């Protein structure tokens, strides 16, 4: 089920994000703080919340739309903050990565809104 996959991906992403945050603190170099914050929130917390909804509302999590939404959120939740980090480190010539990642995340959120309204109002 996509909910379980999303929750597992979420905790892996959050663990990576926390370790990255600790590394930034040890180095006293917070250059990548925006990427770290987006990774934890978009890639970790939102992913877990979406997965939890699918676990709590099995009818929502069993749909093909939920699977598409889950994979989009996983991809966007990684690409968006990774893209932010690349732009910070390498410059704006790589701006396509966070732009594409953010559009994927917005698409995933829009799909989730459709799923919630369909399953909550049914």
Rosetta constraint file for C-alpha pairs under 8 A:
AtomPair CA 1 CA 5 HARMONIC 6.73 0.50
AtomPair CA 1 CA 61 HARMONIC 6.87 0.50
AtomPair CA 1 CA 62 HARMONIC 6.80 0.50
AtomPair CA 2 CA 6 HARMONIC 6.04 0.50
AtomPair CA 2 CA 51 HARMONIC 7.03 0.50
AtomPair CA 2 CA 54 HARMONIC 7.45 0.50
AtomPair CA 2 CA 61 HARMONIC 6.36 0.50
AtomPair CA 2 CA 62 HARMONIC 7.61 0.50
AtomPair CA 2 CA 66 HARMONIC 7.11 0.50
AtomPair CA 2 CA 67 HARMONIC 5.71 0.50
AtomPair CA 2 CA 70 HARMONIC 6.40 0.50
AtomPair CA 3 CA 7 HARMONIC 6.21 0.50
AtomPair CA 3 CA 50 HARMONIC 7.23 0.50
AtomPair CA 3 CA 51 HARMONIC 3.87 0.50
AtomPair CA 3 CA 52 HARMONIC 6.27 0.50
AtomPair CA 3 CA 53 HARMONIC 7.48 0.50
AtomPair CA 3 CA 54 HARMONIC 4.99 0.50
AtomPair CA 3 CA 55 HARMONIC 5.50 0.50
AtomPair CA 3 CA 61 HARMONIC 6.26 0.50
AtomPair CA 3 CA 70 HARMONIC 7.77 0.50
AtomPair CA 4 CA 8 HARMONIC 6.18 0.50
AtomPair CA 4 CA 51 HARMONIC 6.35 0.50
AtomPair CA 4 CA 55 HARMONIC 7.24 0.50
AtomPair CA 5 CA 9 HARMONIC 6.07 0.50
AtomPair CA 5 CA 51 HARMONIC 7.55 0.50
AtomPair CA 6 CA 10 HARMONIC 5.94 0.50
AtomPair CA 6 CA 47 HARMONIC 5.88 0.50
AtomPair CA 6 CA 48 HARMONIC 6.26 0.50
AtomPair CA 6 CA 50 HARMONIC 7.46 0.50
AtomPair CA 6 CA 51 HARMONIC 5.06 0.50
AtomPair CA 6 CA 70 HARMONIC 6.50 0.50
AtomPair CA 6 CA 74 HARMONIC 7.25 0.50
AtomPair CA 7 CA 11 HARMONIC 6.38 0.50
AtomPair CA 7 CA 47 HARMONIC 6.67 0.50
AtomPair CA 7 CA 48 HARMONIC 4.82 0.50
AtomPair CA 7 CA 51 HARMONIC 5.34 0.50
AtomPair CA 7 CA 52 HARMONIC 7.06 0.50
AtomPair CA 8 CA 12 HARMONIC 6.39 0.50
AtomPair CA 9 CA 13 HARMONIC 6.12 0.50
AtomPair CA 9 CA 44 HARMONIC 7.77 0.50
AtomPair CA 9 CA 47 HARMONIC 7.76 0.50
AtomPair CA 9 CA 74 HARMONIC 7.41 0.50
AtomPair CA 10 CA 14 HARMONIC 6.02 0.50
AtomPair CA 10 CA 43 HARMONIC 6.47 0.50
AtomPair CA 10 CA 44 HARMONIC 4.44 0.50
AtomPair CA 10 CA 45 HARMONIC 6.86 0.50
AtomPair CA 10 CA 47 HARMONIC 5.56 0.50
AtomPair CA 10 CA 48 HARMONIC 5.40 0.50
AtomPair CA 11 CA 15 HARMONIC 5.97 0.50
AtomPair CA 11 CA 44 HARMONIC 6.54 0.50
AtomPair CA 11 CA 48 HARMONIC 7.66 0.50
AtomPair CA 12 CA 16 HARMONIC 6.26 0.50
AtomPair CA 13 CA 17 HARMONIC 6.05 0.50
AtomPair CA 13 CA 39 HARMONIC 7.31 0.50
AtomPair CA 13 CA 40 HARMONIC 7.12 0.50
AtomPair CA 13 CA 43 HARMONIC 6.34 0.50
AtomPair CA 13 CA 44 HARMONIC 5.57 0.50
AtomPair CA 14 CA 18 HARMONIC 6.02 0.50
AtomPair CA 14 CA 39 HARMONIC 7.61 0.50
AtomPair CA 14 CA 40 HARMONIC 5.56 0.50
AtomPair CA 14 CA 43 HARMONIC 7.51 0.50
AtomPair CA 14 CA 44 HARMONIC 5.05 0.50
AtomPair CA 14 CA 45 HARMONIC 7.70 0.50
AtomPair CA 15 CA 19 HARMONIC 6.22 0.50
AtomPair CA 16 CA 20 HARMONIC 6.12 0.50
AtomPair CA 17 CA 21 HARMONIC 6.12 0.50
AtomPair CA 17 CA 36 HARMONIC 6.10 0.50
AtomPair CA 17 CA 39 HARMONIC 6.38 0.50
AtomPair CA 17 CA 40 HARMONIC 5.74 0.50
AtomPair CA 18 CA 22 HARMONIC 6.21 0.50
AtomPair CA 18 CA 40 HARMONIC 7.81 0.50
AtomPair CA 19 CA 23 HARMONIC 6.16 0.50
AtomPair CA 20 CA 24 HARMONIC 6.20 0.50
AtomPair CA 20 CA 36 HARMONIC 7.19 0.50
AtomPair CA 21 CA 25 HARMONIC 6.25 0.50
AtomPair CA 21 CA 33 HARMONIC 7.80 0.50
AtomPair CA 21 CA 36 HARMONIC 6.75 0.50
AtomPair CA 22 CA 26 HARMONIC 6.15 0.50
AtomPair CA 23 CA 27 HARMONIC 6.14 0.50
AtomPair CA 24 CA 28 HARMONIC 5.71 0.50
AtomPair CA 24 CA 29 HARMONIC 5.28 0.50
AtomPair CA 24 CA 30 HARMONIC 5.65 0.50
AtomPair CA 24 CA 32 HARMONIC 7.95 0.50
AtomPair CA 25 CA 29 HARMONIC 6.73 0.50
AtomPair CA 25 CA 30 HARMONIC 7.26 0.50
AtomPair CA 31 CA 88 HARMONIC 7.60 0.50
AtomPair CA 32 CA 36 HARMONIC 6.16 0.50
AtomPair CA 32 CA 85 HARMONIC 6.05 0.50
AtomPair CA 32 CA 88 HARMONIC 7.11 0.50
AtomPair CA 33 CA 37 HARMONIC 6.05 0.50
AtomPair CA 34 CA 38 HARMONIC 6.26 0.50
AtomPair CA 34 CA 81 HARMONIC 7.90 0.50
AtomPair CA 34 CA 84 HARMONIC 7.33 0.50
AtomPair CA 34 CA 85 HARMONIC 7.81 0.50
AtomPair CA 35 CA 39 HARMONIC 6.01 0.50
AtomPair CA 35 CA 81 HARMONIC 4.68 0.50
AtomPair CA 35 CA 82 HARMONIC 6.70 0.50
AtomPair CA 35 CA 84 HARMONIC 5.42 0.50
AtomPair CA 35 CA 85 HARMONIC 5.31 0.50
AtomPair CA 36 CA 40 HARMONIC 6.24 0.50
AtomPair CA 36 CA 81 HARMONIC 7.08 0.50
AtomPair CA 37 CA 41 HARMONIC 6.11 0.50
AtomPair CA 38 CA 42 HARMONIC 5.43 0.50
AtomPair CA 38 CA 43 HARMONIC 7.02 0.50
AtomPair CA 38 CA 80 HARMONIC 7.67 0.50
AtomPair CA 38 CA 81 HARMONIC 5.44 0.50
AtomPair CA 39 CA 43 HARMONIC 4.83 0.50
AtomPair CA 39 CA 44 HARMONIC 6.48 0.50
AtomPair CA 39 CA 77 HARMONIC 6.62 0.50
AtomPair CA 39 CA 78 HARMONIC 6.76 0.50
AtomPair CA 39 CA 80 HARMONIC 7.86 0.50
AtomPair CA 39 CA 81 HARMONIC 5.23 0.50
AtomPair CA 39 CA 82 HARMONIC 7.84 0.50
AtomPair CA 40 CA 44 HARMONIC 4.77 0.50
AtomPair CA 40 CA 45 HARMONIC 6.31 0.50
AtomPair CA 41 CA 45 HARMONIC 4.89 0.50
AtomPair CA 41 CA 46 HARMONIC 6.12 0.50
AtomPair CA 42 CA 46 HARMONIC 5.28 0.50
AtomPair CA 42 CA 47 HARMONIC 6.79 0.50
AtomPair CA 42 CA 77 HARMONIC 5.27 0.50
AtomPair CA 42 CA 105 HARMONIC 7.95 0.50
AtomPair CA 43 CA 47 HARMONIC 5.86 0.50
AtomPair CA 43 CA 73 HARMONIC 7.53 0.50
AtomPair CA 43 CA 74 HARMONIC 6.74 0.50
AtomPair CA 43 CA 76 HARMONIC 7.68 0.50
AtomPair CA 43 CA 77 HARMONIC 3.94 0.50
AtomPair CA 43 CA 78 HARMONIC 5.93 0.50
AtomPair CA 44 CA 48 HARMONIC 6.19 0.50
AtomPair CA 44 CA 77 HARMONIC 7.65 0.50
AtomPair CA 45 CA 49 HARMONIC 6.25 0.50
AtomPair CA 46 CA 50 HARMONIC 6.13 0.50
AtomPair CA 47 CA 51 HARMONIC 6.14 0.50
AtomPair CA 47 CA 70 HARMONIC 7.91 0.50
AtomPair CA 47 CA 73 HARMONIC 6.73 0.50
AtomPair CA 47 CA 74 HARMONIC 7.13 0.50
AtomPair CA 47 CA 77 HARMONIC 7.79 0.50
AtomPair CA 48 CA 52 HARMONIC 5.98 0.50
AtomPair CA 49 CA 53 HARMONIC 6.25 0.50
AtomPair CA 50 CA 54 HARMONIC 6.44 0.50
AtomPair CA 50 CA 70 HARMONIC 7.88 0.50
AtomPair CA 50 CA 112 HARMONIC 7.74 0.50
AtomPair CA 51 CA 55 HARMONIC 6.29 0.50
AtomPair CA 51 CA 70 HARMONIC 7.86 0.50
AtomPair CA 52 CA 56 HARMONIC 6.12 0.50
AtomPair CA 53 CA 57 HARMONIC 5.88 0.50
AtomPair CA 53 CA 61 HARMONIC 7.79 0.50
AtomPair CA 54 CA 58 HARMONIC 5.64 0.50
AtomPair CA 54 CA 59 HARMONIC 7.77 0.50
AtomPair CA 54 CA 60 HARMONIC 5.74 0.50
AtomPair CA 54 CA 61 HARMONIC 4.23 0.50
AtomPair CA 54 CA 62 HARMONIC 7.87 0.50
AtomPair CA 54 CA 66 HARMONIC 7.97 0.50
AtomPair CA 55 CA 61 HARMONIC 6.68 0.50
AtomPair CA 57 CA 61 HARMONIC 6.59 0.50
AtomPair CA 57 CA 119 HARMONIC 7.86 0.50
AtomPair CA 58 CA 62 HARMONIC 6.05 0.50
AtomPair CA 59 CA 63 HARMONIC 6.95 0.50
AtomPair CA 59 CA 119 HARMONIC 7.24 0.50
AtomPair CA 60 CA 66 HARMONIC 6.66 0.50
AtomPair CA 60 CA 115 HARMONIC 6.44 0.50
AtomPair CA 60 CA 116 HARMONIC 7.50 0.50
AtomPair CA 60 CA 119 HARMONIC 6.08 0.50
AtomPair CA 61 CA 66 HARMONIC 5.52 0.50
AtomPair CA 61 CA 67 HARMONIC 7.42 0.50
AtomPair CA 62 CA 66 HARMONIC 6.83 0.50
AtomPair CA 62 CA 67 HARMONIC 7.71 0.50
AtomPair CA 63 CA 67 HARMONIC 6.68 0.50
AtomPair CA 64 CA 68 HARMONIC 6.34 0.50
AtomPair CA 65 CA 69 HARMONIC 6.06 0.50
AtomPair CA 65 CA 111 HARMONIC 7.32 0.50
AtomPair CA 65 CA 115 HARMONIC 7.50 0.50
AtomPair CA 66 CA 70 HARMONIC 5.92 0.50
AtomPair CA 66 CA 111 HARMONIC 7.83 0.50
AtomPair CA 66 CA 112 HARMONIC 7.41 0.50
AtomPair CA 66 CA 115 HARMONIC 7.20 0.50
AtomPair CA 67 CA 71 HARMONIC 6.24 0.50
AtomPair CA 68 CA 72 HARMONIC 6.09 0.50
AtomPair CA 69 CA 73 HARMONIC 6.09 0.50
AtomPair CA 69 CA 108 HARMONIC 4.96 0.50
AtomPair CA 69 CA 109 HARMONIC 7.70 0.50
AtomPair CA 69 CA 111 HARMONIC 5.96 0.50
AtomPair CA 69 CA 112 HARMONIC 6.53 0.50
AtomPair CA 70 CA 74 HARMONIC 6.20 0.50
AtomPair CA 70 CA 108 HARMONIC 7.34 0.50
AtomPair CA 71 CA 75 HARMONIC 6.09 0.50
AtomPair CA 72 CA 76 HARMONIC 5.87 0.50
AtomPair CA 72 CA 104 HARMONIC 6.18 0.50
AtomPair CA 72 CA 105 HARMONIC 6.83 0.50
AtomPair CA 72 CA 107 HARMONIC 7.66 0.50
AtomPair CA 72 CA 108 HARMONIC 5.59 0.50
AtomPair CA 73 CA 77 HARMONIC 5.50 0.50
AtomPair CA 73 CA 104 HARMONIC 7.13 0.50
AtomPair CA 73 CA 105 HARMONIC 5.64 0.50
AtomPair CA 73 CA 108 HARMONIC 5.46 0.50
AtomPair CA 73 CA 109 HARMONIC 7.81 0.50
AtomPair CA 74 CA 78 HARMONIC 6.36 0.50
AtomPair CA 75 CA 79 HARMONIC 5.98 0.50
AtomPair CA 75 CA 101 HARMONIC 7.60 0.50
AtomPair CA 75 CA 104 HARMONIC 7.62 0.50
AtomPair CA 76 CA 80 HARMONIC 5.55 0.50
AtomPair CA 76 CA 100 HARMONIC 7.93 0.50
AtomPair CA 76 CA 101 HARMONIC 4.61 0.50
AtomPair CA 76 CA 102 HARMONIC 6.53 0.50
AtomPair CA 76 CA 103 HARMONIC 7.80 0.50
AtomPair CA 76 CA 104 HARMONIC 5.11 0.50
AtomPair CA 76 CA 105 HARMONIC 4.96 0.50
AtomPair CA 77 CA 81 HARMONIC 6.90 0.50
AtomPair CA 77 CA 101 HARMONIC 7.20 0.50
AtomPair CA 77 CA 105 HARMONIC 6.56 0.50
AtomPair CA 78 CA 82 HARMONIC 6.06 0.50
AtomPair CA 78 CA 101 HARMONIC 7.69 0.50
AtomPair CA 79 CA 83 HARMONIC 5.76 0.50
AtomPair CA 79 CA 97 HARMONIC 6.67 0.50
AtomPair CA 79 CA 98 HARMONIC 6.66 0.50
AtomPair CA 79 CA 100 HARMONIC 7.82 0.50
AtomPair CA 79 CA 101 HARMONIC 4.92 0.50
AtomPair CA 80 CA 84 HARMONIC 6.29 0.50
AtomPair CA 80 CA 97 HARMONIC 6.68 0.50
AtomPair CA 80 CA 98 HARMONIC 4.48 0.50
AtomPair CA 80 CA 99 HARMONIC 7.22 0.50
AtomPair CA 80 CA 100 HARMONIC 7.22 0.50
AtomPair CA 80 CA 101 HARMONIC 3.95 0.50
AtomPair CA 80 CA 102 HARMONIC 5.45 0.50
AtomPair CA 80 CA 105 HARMONIC 7.84 0.50
AtomPair CA 81 CA 85 HARMONIC 6.22 0.50
AtomPair CA 81 CA 98 HARMONIC 6.77 0.50
AtomPair CA 81 CA 101 HARMONIC 7.78 0.50
AtomPair CA 82 CA 86 HARMONIC 6.21 0.50
AtomPair CA 82 CA 97 HARMONIC 7.74 0.50
AtomPair CA 82 CA 98 HARMONIC 7.29 0.50
AtomPair CA 83 CA 87 HARMONIC 6.16 0.50
AtomPair CA 83 CA 94 HARMONIC 7.48 0.50
AtomPair CA 83 CA 95 HARMONIC 7.23 0.50
AtomPair CA 83 CA 96 HARMONIC 7.79 0.50
AtomPair CA 83 CA 97 HARMONIC 4.58 0.50
AtomPair CA 83 CA 98 HARMONIC 4.22 0.50
AtomPair CA 83 CA 99 HARMONIC 7.91 0.50
AtomPair CA 83 CA 101 HARMONIC 7.26 0.50
AtomPair CA 84 CA 88 HARMONIC 6.20 0.50
AtomPair CA 84 CA 95 HARMONIC 7.97 0.50
AtomPair CA 84 CA 97 HARMONIC 7.57 0.50
AtomPair CA 84 CA 98 HARMONIC 5.43 0.50
AtomPair CA 85 CA 89 HARMONIC 6.13 0.50
AtomPair CA 86 CA 90 HARMONIC 5.54 0.50
AtomPair CA 86 CA 91 HARMONIC 7.20 0.50
AtomPair CA 86 CA 94 HARMONIC 6.82 0.50
AtomPair CA 87 CA 91 HARMONIC 4.61 0.50
AtomPair CA 87 CA 92 HARMONIC 5.32 0.50
AtomPair CA 87 CA 93 HARMONIC 7.44 0.50
AtomPair CA 87 CA 94 HARMONIC 5.66 0.50
AtomPair CA 87 CA 95 HARMONIC 6.10 0.50
AtomPair CA 87 CA 98 HARMONIC 7.96 0.50
AtomPair CA 88 CA 92 HARMONIC 7.81 0.50
AtomPair CA 90 CA 94 HARMONIC 7.28 0.50
AtomPair CA 91 CA 95 HARMONIC 7.78 0.50
AtomPair CA 95 CA 99 HARMONIC 6.30 0.50
AtomPair CA 96 CA 100 HARMONIC 5.81 0.50
AtomPair CA 97 CA 101 HARMONIC 6.01 0.50
AtomPair CA 98 CA 102 HARMONIC 5.86 0.50
AtomPair CA 99 CA 103 HARMONIC 6.23 0.50
AtomPair CA 100 CA 104 HARMONIC 6.21 0.50
AtomPair CA 101 CA 105 HARMONIC 6.26 0.50
AtomPair CA 102 CA 106 HARMONIC 6.18 0.50
AtomPair CA 103 CA 107 HARMONIC 6.12 0.50
AtomPair CA 104 CA 108 HARMONIC 6.16 0.50
AtomPair CA 105 CA 109 HARMONIC 6.17 0.50
AtomPair CA 106 CA 110 HARMONIC 6.14 0.50
AtomPair CA 107 CA 111 HARMONIC 6.24 0.50
AtomPair CA 108 CA 112 HARMONIC 6.14 0.50
AtomPair CA 109 CA 113 HARMONIC 6.18 0.50
AtomPair CA 110 CA 114 HARMONIC 6.41 0.50
AtomPair CA 111 CA 115 HARMONIC 6.21 0.50
AtomPair CA 112 CA 116 HARMONIC 6.05 0.50
AtomPair CA 113 CA 117 HARMONIC 6.14 0.50
AtomPair CA 114 CA 118 HARMONIC 6.06 0.50
AtomPair CA 115 CA 119 HARMONIC 6.09 0.50
AtomPair CA 116 CA 120 HARMONIC 5.67 0.50
AtomPair CA 117 CA 121 HARMONIC 5.76 0.50
AtomPair CA 118 CA 122 HARMONIC 6.01 0.50
